[in-house]
């Protein structure tokens, strides 16, 4: 399990860092980056890798909590991580989206509910197919 988390963490970190650098290269071609700002990008990548590489798999695959608890925990952590990442990327951009935080929170919870619904249906179907295949043998 730890090996899986480590691999997932480093994959997510690398992909996020490259993705952010690619976007900066496309949209801010003539700007120079300071060393301090590069550390902000590393922090954003760390946040993403902790959330999507460790926290989500642990919460959804290995936790025995109720679905409503998982949804609330993942929504809250996702919202805080997203807002932190925007602030690290650009405090000015954070001030622009600040009035919309309540709507983002609602959208995040609704997105997690919808995502959980589709994921649980897919997982149940997969488990059902596996059990039916075992019974046929």
C-alpha positions as a LaTeX table, in Angstrom:
\begin{tabular}{lrrr}
\hline
Residue & $x$ (\AA) & $y$ (\AA) & $z$ (\AA) \\
\hline
Unk1 & 0.00 & 0.00 & 0.00 \\
Unk2 & 2.79 & 2.45 & 0.89 \\
Unk3 & 4.59 & 1.60 & $-2.34$ \\
Unk4 & 1.38 & 2.38 & $-4.26$ \\
Unk5 & 0.98 & 5.72 & $-2.44$ \\
Unk6 & 4.62 & 6.64 & $-3.06$ \\
Unk7 & 4.36 & 5.87 & $-6.77$ \\
Unk8 & 1.07 & 7.72 & $-7.08$ \\
Unk9 & 2.48 & 10.70 & $-5.14$ \\
Unk10 & 5.54 & 11.08 & $-7.37$ \\
Unk11 & 3.57 & 10.56 & $-10.58$ \\
Unk12 & 1.03 & 13.19 & $-9.58$ \\
Unk13 & 3.76 & 15.59 & $-8.44$ \\
Unk14 & 5.68 & 15.26 & $-11.70$ \\
Unk15 & 2.65 & 15.57 & $-13.95$ \\
Unk16 & 1.31 & 18.58 & $-12.02$ \\
Unk17 & 4.65 & 20.39 & $-12.07$ \\
Unk18 & 5.10 & 19.82 & $-15.80$ \\
Unk19 & 1.47 & 20.82 & $-16.46$ \\
Unk20 & 1.87 & 24.11 & $-14.55$ \\
Unk21 & 5.18 & 24.90 & $-16.27$ \\
Unk22 & 3.59 & 24.16 & $-19.65$ \\
Unk23 & 0.68 & 26.53 & $-18.93$ \\
Unk24 & 3.06 & 29.24 & $-17.73$ \\
Unk25 & 5.19 & 28.76 & $-20.85$ \\
Unk26 & 2.15 & 29.13 & $-23.09$ \\
Unk27 & 0.44 & 32.07 & $-21.37$ \\
Unk28 & 3.36 & 33.97 & $-19.81$ \\
Unk29 & 6.02 & 33.59 & $-22.50$ \\
Unk30 & 7.94 & 36.79 & $-21.80$ \\
Unk31 & 7.80 & 36.73 & $-17.99$ \\
Unk32 & 10.72 & 35.57 & $-15.94$ \\
Unk33 & 10.28 & 33.32 & $-12.93$ \\
Unk34 & 12.03 & 33.97 & $-9.65$ \\
Unk35 & 13.38 & 31.15 & $-7.54$ \\
Unk36 & 10.78 & 31.97 & $-4.88$ \\
Unk37 & 7.97 & 31.63 & $-7.40$ \\
Unk38 & 9.33 & 28.26 & $-8.55$ \\
Unk39 & 9.06 & 27.14 & $-4.92$ \\
Unk40 & 5.39 & 28.23 & $-5.06$ \\
Unk41 & 4.98 & 25.93 & $-8.08$ \\
Unk42 & 6.63 & 23.11 & $-6.13$ \\
Unk43 & 4.20 & 23.77 & $-3.25$ \\
Unk44 & 1.24 & 23.62 & $-5.66$ \\
Unk45 & 2.53 & 20.32 & $-7.02$ \\
Unk46 & 2.94 & 19.00 & $-3.48$ \\
Unk47 & $-0.63$ & 19.98 & $-2.64$ \\
Unk48 & $-1.99$ & 18.23 & $-5.73$ \\
Unk49 & 0.11 & 15.12 & $-5.15$ \\
Unk50 & $-0.96$ & 14.86 & $-1.52$ \\
Unk51 & $-4.63$ & 15.23 & $-2.47$ \\
Unk52 & $-4.84$ & 13.13 & $-5.63$ \\
Unk53 & $-1.90$ & 10.79 & $-5.03$ \\
Unk54 & $-2.41$ & 9.93 & $-1.37$ \\
Unk55 & $-5.53$ & 11.35 & 0.27 \\
Unk56 & $-8.14$ & 10.39 & $-2.34$ \\
Unk57 & $-6.91$ & 6.79 & $-2.79$ \\
Unk58 & $-6.64$ & 6.33 & 0.99 \\
Unk59 & $-10.05$ & 7.86 & 1.65 \\
Unk60 & $-11.97$ & 6.16 & $-1.13$ \\
Unk61 & $-10.18$ & 2.80 & $-1.39$ \\
Unk62 & $-9.06$ & 1.99 & 2.15 \\
Unk63 & $-11.37$ & 3.92 & 4.48 \\
Unk64 & $-14.47$ & 2.37 & 6.03 \\
Unk65 & $-16.27$ & 5.64 & 6.69 \\
Unk66 & $-19.78$ & 6.36 & 5.46 \\
Unk67 & $-20.08$ & 7.81 & 1.98 \\
Unk68 & $-21.46$ & 11.11 & 3.28 \\
Unk69 & $-18.40$ & 11.54 & 5.53 \\
Unk70 & $-16.05$ & 10.76 & 2.65 \\
Unk71 & $-17.84$ & 13.27 & 0.44 \\
Unk72 & $-17.69$ & 16.04 & 3.04 \\
Unk73 & $-14.03$ & 15.39 & 3.91 \\
Unk74 & $-12.90$ & 15.18 & 0.29 \\
Unk75 & $-14.93$ & 18.26 & $-0.67$ \\
Unk76 & $-13.51$ & 20.35 & 2.17 \\
Unk77 & $-9.93$ & 19.28 & 1.52 \\
Unk78 & $-10.38$ & 19.77 & $-2.23$ \\
Unk79 & $-11.73$ & 23.30 & $-1.75$ \\
Unk80 & $-8.96$ & 24.33 & 0.66 \\
Unk81 & $-6.28$ & 22.80 & $-1.57$ \\
Unk82 & $-7.68$ & 24.50 & $-4.67$ \\
Unk83 & $-7.89$ & 27.90 & $-3.01$ \\
Unk84 & $-4.40$ & 27.50 & $-1.56$ \\
Unk85 & $-3.05$ & 26.58 & $-4.98$ \\
Unk86 & $-4.68$ & 29.61 & $-6.59$ \\
Unk87 & $-3.26$ & 31.87 & $-3.87$ \\
Unk88 & 0.23 & 30.39 & $-4.34$ \\
Unk89 & $-0.06$ & 30.85 & $-8.11$ \\
Unk90 & $-1.35$ & 34.43 & $-7.93$ \\
Unk91 & $-2.66$ & 36.34 & $-4.91$ \\
Unk92 & $-4.31$ & 38.74 & $-7.37$ \\
Unk93 & $-6.21$ & 35.86 & $-8.98$ \\
Unk94 & $-7.25$ & 34.67 & $-5.52$ \\
Unk95 & $-8.76$ & 38.10 & $-4.78$ \\
Unk96 & $-10.74$ & 37.88 & $-8.03$ \\
Unk97 & $-12.30$ & 34.51 & $-7.12$ \\
Unk98 & $-12.71$ & 35.25 & $-3.40$ \\
Unk99 & $-16.38$ & 36.38 & $-3.66$ \\
Unk100 & $-17.24$ & 33.07 & $-5.30$ \\
Unk101 & $-15.90$ & 30.76 & $-2.58$ \\
Unk102 & $-19.37$ & 29.78 & $-1.30$ \\
Unk103 & $-20.51$ & 28.84 & $-4.82$ \\
Unk104 & $-17.28$ & 26.90 & $-5.33$ \\
Unk105 & $-17.93$ & 25.01 & $-2.09$ \\
Unk106 & $-21.43$ & 24.08 & $-3.24$ \\
Unk107 & $-20.16$ & 23.04 & $-6.67$ \\
Unk108 & $-17.40$ & 20.97 & $-5.05$ \\
Unk109 & $-19.84$ & 19.09 & $-2.82$ \\
Unk110 & $-22.24$ & 18.51 & $-5.73$ \\
Unk111 & $-19.36$ & 17.35 & $-7.92$ \\
Unk112 & $-18.23$ & 14.88 & $-5.28$ \\
Unk113 & $-21.78$ & 13.57 & $-4.84$ \\
Unk114 & $-22.17$ & 13.06 & $-8.59$ \\
Unk115 & $-18.68$ & 11.57 & $-8.85$ \\
Unk116 & $-19.38$ & 9.19 & $-5.98$ \\
Unk117 & $-22.66$ & 8.11 & $-7.57$ \\
Unk118 & $-21.00$ & 7.22 & $-10.88$ \\
Unk119 & $-17.94$ & 5.68 & $-9.20$ \\
Unk120 & $-20.06$ & 3.49 & $-6.91$ \\
Unk121 & $-22.21$ & 2.35 & $-9.83$ \\
Unk122 & $-19.09$ & 1.48 & $-11.84$ \\
Unk123 & $-17.46$ & $-0.26$ & $-8.87$ \\
Unk124 & $-20.62$ & $-2.24$ & $-8.08$ \\
Unk125 & $-20.91$ & $-3.32$ & $-11.71$ \\
Unk126 & $-17.26$ & $-4.35$ & $-11.80$ \\
Unk127 & $-17.60$ & $-6.35$ & $-8.57$ \\
Unk128 & $-20.79$ & $-7.96$ & $-9.85$ \\
Unk129 & $-19.07$ & $-8.96$ & $-13.09$ \\
Unk130 & $-16.11$ & $-10.39$ & $-11.16$ \\
Unk131 & $-18.41$ & $-12.43$ & $-8.92$ \\
Unk132 & $-20.43$ & $-13.69$ & $-11.91$ \\
Unk133 & $-17.19$ & $-14.73$ & $-13.63$ \\
Unk134 & $-16.13$ & $-16.64$ & $-10.53$ \\
Unk135 & $-19.48$ & $-18.41$ & $-10.39$ \\
Unk136 & $-19.26$ & $-19.46$ & $-14.04$ \\
Unk137 & $-15.89$ & $-21.16$ & $-13.55$ \\
\hline
\end{tabular}
